[in-house]
Amino acid sequence: MDELAMLTEAELATLLNLHIQTVAKMRKDGEGPKFATLLNGKRKTYRYSRDDVQAWIEERTQAGAGE
């Protein structure tokens, strides 16, 4: 895997089956995965490493009641 290949906010939303606005709100509220802020001129863009997304998902994974 290319270590520099990072997910855009839209790609993360698709991966998590969430609306992009939900992902943006999670980022703003500090509830989502770690992210990098990149400047494209005066516009900010956000990128998420696949490893950070995987770690974030694993932190939230819970065993079922019967397990």
N, C-alpha and C positions, 0 to 999 in steps of 0.2 A: 504494500500500500504506500502510496506517495504521502509522506508525513505532512506535506504542506497542503494537501488537498483537504480543504475545509468546507463545511456545509454553509450555505447561505441561510438566511432566516426562512425563506420560502421552502428550501429543501428540508430544513428541520421540521417545519410545519407539516409537510407532506409525510415525512418519516414518522412523525408522532400522530398523524391523522388529526391534526388540530388546525384551526384557522390561523392564518399568519398574524392576525391582530392579537390572538391569544398568546402566541409565542412572543410577540413584541411586549405585551403587558407583563408576561412572566419575566422577561429580561429586565424591564424597567422596575419591577417590584423585587428583583433579586431572588426570584423563585425558580428560574430556569437554569440550564447548564452554564458553565463558565463560557465566556465569549471573548473575542478580540474585537476591538473597535479599530476600523481602518478609515482613513480619510481619503476621499476621492474628490479632490478640489475642496469645496466647502461642505460637501455632503458626507455624512458618516454612513458607513456600512458595517454590518456585524457579521462575524464568521464564528463557526463552532467547530472545534476539532471533534472528530468521530470518537476518539478515546474519551474526551470529556463528556460527550453525550452518553456514551455507554456507561461510564462511571455514575453519571447522574441518574440514569435509569436503574442501575443496580442498587443505588442507595434507596430508591423508592419501591423496590420489589419486596413484596411481603408474602409470606407463606399463607396458604388458605387456612381456614378455621379447623379443618380436619387433618392438617399436617403437623 
